[in-house]
Amino acid sequence: MEIVAYYLVSFLLTITIVIYAWKLLDWAWFRPRKLEKCLRKQGLKGNSYKLIFGDVKEFAKSFEDAKSKPLKVSDDDICPRIVPYFVDTIKKHGKNCFIWIGPKPMVLITEAEVIRDVFNNYVLYQKPKSTPLTKLLAQGVASYEEDKWAMHRKILNPAFHMEKIKSMVPAVHLSCTEMVRQWQESISTKGTSCEIDIWPYLQRLTSDVISRTAFGSNYEEGRKIFELQKEQGQHVIEAARTLYIPGSRFLPTKKNLRMKEIDKKVQAMIRGIIDKRVKAMKAGEANTDYLLGMLLESNFKQIEQHGNKDFGMTTREIIEECKLFYFAGQETTSVLLVWTMILLSRHPDWQARAREEVLQVFGDGKLEFDGLNRLKIVTMILNETLRLYPPVDTLNRKTTTNTKLGELSLPAGVMLLFPIILLHHDKEIWGKDATEFKPERFSEGVSKATKGQMTFFPFGGGPRICIGQNFSMIEAKMALAMILQHFSFEPSPSYTHAPQSVITIQPQYGAPLILHRL
Ligand code: HEM
């Protein structure tokens, strides 16, 4: 009997090992080779597959090389620095090409109409799964698919309607006033001008804005939450730079333990704010002029309408959405502002035109929502900055089944890459001066500038377009208008022009400018 059991266990063990060995071989070799054959048959070109690593080593090296070479201050042709490997691959293989992200091929998609189709067809083309470590940072609507995505997006949408954003404007004003006061104080210690590295200030500004607008009167607590989220983000970026080994997150390393500790603390703090707010709501004294309040209200309505909790978000899911607001909305808006100020410092004519407009609309008085919507020159400048320095430089998706996309027939499991920045800098689309700062391109709005094509999409597109785009544009207009009211600025001799891609496009060595008090 014992011998039979022994043989049975050995047999099962051998079968299990064979199955896993086959799966591993299939993942590392047979599947990539099959996909490669299929892509080449479609006329797509790329390097031959290299076991497990694909192009990852060359990819990382090209980033490191590009990072070590700053640009001339006047050079806005930043693609070779931001997406060096894609630029090189296109040079080598043409626009119809693919690269290997480990054992997965990723096809570059540069045709505007094809990009639009993919964005609109959000069930067929889904977001690639993030690693468990990235999930610790934030999940929420940005990472869900199909019905779950649709339900969360429906609940979140009302919180981002224009009239709701309008009610958040005083909070944005408060944060901007605080930053302007700090700059005025720095200047007054030096006379009428001084050099300020505006980058850390703008990061603090957008962090402050999202804490106030997300958590209302719980803003101090919100700030602590987001400080922890910021630290979590740094750990995740570090982890993303190394190859992720499945299961390694369970090892009790110092970093893993800290990341879990942060996650627990953040969850407990947001849960505390939610509990307070639910109590206030029950007592009939809740104020909803902040994102979390609106979200809870919208969630409550959704559940009430269907009479079923399954139609709403759980507390855990609401916590994830709050974490996502910070992750998605803070750095993106601060980089939009930093590049706008750097560009305006180099283009005093546009700086003067924007200031003239701001003074015409507001004088030196208080900025308010309706006036911000009348700032035409400022909007043109922000759009041109988003074109040249899109905060998010690339987006990706994957095919979920065998799919016909434009001229291509793609098998399931192929990654698609939309290089936003390459389309924004394409001379065939924008003309010979594509890499020059010319806000006049947008003088008649975005759809005239793009002739209705999907050639300018800093906020993505289709049903999954950025939910916070109006929020961030109002925030950026408010900050820029207030800065223009109080200061003029020019590049500092100590500024090094080195845009680098760290999830968003950031100034590698900060952004020191000379600020003059007006
Ligand atoms: C200049 C500022 C911003 C830029 C350039 C930006 C860019 C983007 C882009 C490109 C996407 C699409 C991602 C994809 O399709 O894979 C996106 C999605 C998203 N953004 Fe933003 N964003 C900005 C500000 C904000 C703000 C302020 C918030 C919230 C407070 C926010 C929240 C989100 C969310 C929740 C999504 C996911 C939407 C969904 O999947 O349905 N973003 N953003």
Residues whose N, C-alpha, C, O or C-beta is under 5 A from the ligand:
A	BS01	HEM	V141 A142 R153 F325 A328 G329 T332 T333 L336 P391 V392 L395 N396 F457 P458 F459 G460 P463 R464 I465 C466 I467 G468 Q469 F471 S472
